[in-house]
Amino acid sequence: MKAGNLIRSTALLDGTIFENVVILITELNEKGAMGFIVNRVFPRKLNELEEFKQGIPFPIYEGGPVDQEHLFFVHQRPDLVEGGTPINERFYFGGDFQATVRYINMGVLEEDEVRVFIGYCGWDSGELEAEIAEGSWQLTSPGAGDVWK
């Protein structure tokens, strides 16, 4: 298990907020793990938030139950977005959000290159590994299909 892996909820999580979700793990270390639900669309678009009302409609995803007061993003364009932290050879976490929004509004960054999240998923040290061991999550191969689907 490492950053960049995908996990899929199993039937053990049916009836919870994690029912039928796929999570991209963006950080995994001795302190714990962090990731974002990649397959649950938030009911509002980016331009429906006051700060971004002049922009184009762009989907936001429900990243998870933690810190739903802030936006986060994962992208595949380090050539455009400075300051991102590599997750793996394909994905980057964060970076210059103002530039990202500008590129979204210009049509330079598209939905298949960046995903904006409200909130995130977090686990303390050993929690995620224990949940995988108990069968709540299934590790999915990072190269299997489109991560965003």
C-alpha positions in Angstrom: 0.0 0.0 0.0 1.4 3.4 -1.0 0.3 6.9 -2.1 -1.3 6.7 -5.5 -3.2 3.5 -4.7 -6.9 3.3 -5.0 -9.1 1.6 -2.5 -12.7 0.6 -3.1 -15.2 0.2 -0.3 -16.7 -3.3 0.2 -20.1 -4.4 1.4 -19.0 -4.1 5.0 -19.3 -0.3 4.5 -22.8 -0.4 3.0 -25.1 1.9 4.8 -22.3 4.3 5.8 -21.0 7.4 4.2 -18.4 5.2 2.5 -20.8 3.0 0.6 -19.7 2.5 -3.0 -16.8 4.8 -3.0 -13.3 4.8 -4.5 -10.6 6.7 -2.7 -7.3 7.9 -4.2 -4.7 7.7 -1.4 -2.6 10.8 -1.6 -0.5 10.4 1.5 0.6 7.4 3.6 3.2 7.6 6.3 3.9 6.8 9.9 1.4 9.5 11.0 -1.5 7.9 9.0 -3.2 8.3 5.6 -5.0 10.9 3.6 -7.1 10.5 0.5 -10.1 11.7 -1.6 -13.3 10.1 -2.8 -13.0 10.3 -6.5 -16.5 9.1 -7.6 -19.0 11.2 -5.6 -20.0 14.5 -7.1 -20.8 17.4 -4.8 -24.2 19.0 -5.5 -22.7 22.4 -6.4 -20.3 23.5 -9.1 -17.2 25.6 -8.4 -18.8 28.7 -9.9 -21.7 28.4 -7.4 -19.3 29.2 -4.6 -19.2 33.0 -3.9 -15.4 33.3 -4.4 -15.5 31.6 -7.8 -18.9 33.0 -9.1 -17.2 34.6 -12.2 -15.9 31.3 -13.4 -17.2 28.5 -15.5 -19.3 25.6 -14.1 -16.7 23.0 -13.0 -17.5 20.0 -10.8 -16.5 19.7 -7.2 -16.3 16.2 -5.6 -17.1 15.2 -2.1 -13.5 14.3 -1.0 -14.5 13.0 2.4 -16.0 13.9 5.8 -13.0 15.7 7.2 -12.5 19.5 6.8 -15.5 20.2 4.5 -14.8 23.9 4.9 -11.9 23.8 2.5 -11.2 22.9 -1.1 -8.4 20.6 -2.1 -7.3 19.4 -5.5 -5.4 16.7 -7.3 -4.0 17.2 -10.8 -1.9 15.7 -13.6 -0.3 18.9 -14.9 2.9 19.9 -13.0 3.9 21.7 -16.2 1.1 24.2 -15.5 0.4 24.1 -11.8 3.4 25.0 -9.6 4.0 23.9 -6.1 2.1 20.5 -6.2 3.4 17.6 -4.1 4.0 14.4 -6.1 1.7 11.6 -5.1 3.2 9.2 -7.7 4.5 9.5 -11.2 1.1 10.6 -12.5 -0.7 12.7 -9.8 0.1 15.8 -7.8 -1.6 17.1 -4.7 -2.3 20.8 -4.4 -0.2 23.6 -5.7 -1.1 27.1 -6.9 -4.9 27.0 -6.6 -5.4 30.5 -8.1 -3.5 29.5 -11.2 -5.4 26.2 -11.3 -8.8 28.0 -11.3 -7.5 30.4 -14.0 -6.5 27.5 -16.2 -9.9 25.8 -15.6 -11.7 29.0 -16.6 -9.5 29.4 -19.7 -10.3 25.8 -20.7 -6.6 24.8 -20.4 -7.2 22.4 -17.6 -10.0 20.0 -18.1 -11.9 17.6 -15.9 -9.8 14.6 -16.8 -6.6 16.5 -15.6 -7.8 18.1 -12.3 -10.3 17.2 -9.7 -11.4 19.7 -7.0 -12.6 18.2 -3.7 -14.5 19.6 -0.7 -13.2 17.7 2.4 -11.0 14.7 2.6 -10.7 11.2 4.2 -8.1 10.8 6.9 -6.9 7.9 9.0 -4.5 7.9 12.0 -1.5 5.6 12.0 -2.4 2.0 11.3 -6.2 2.7 11.0 -6.4 2.3 7.2 -4.3 -0.8 7.2 -6.5 -2.3 10.0 -9.7 -1.5 7.9 -8.1 -3.1 4.9 -7.2 -6.2 6.9 -10.8 -6.5 8.3 -12.1 -6.4 4.7 -13.7 -2.9 4.7 -11.6 -1.8 1.7 -10.2 -3.5 -1.3 -6.9 -2.4 -2.8 -7.3 -1.6 -6.5 -4.4 -1.6 -8.9 -3.3 2.0 -9.7 -3.1 1.3 -13.4 -6.6 -0.2 -13.7 -8.7 2.1 -15.9 -9.3 5.7 -15.4 -8.7 6.8 -11.8 -11.4 9.4 -12.0 -14.2 6.9 -12.7 
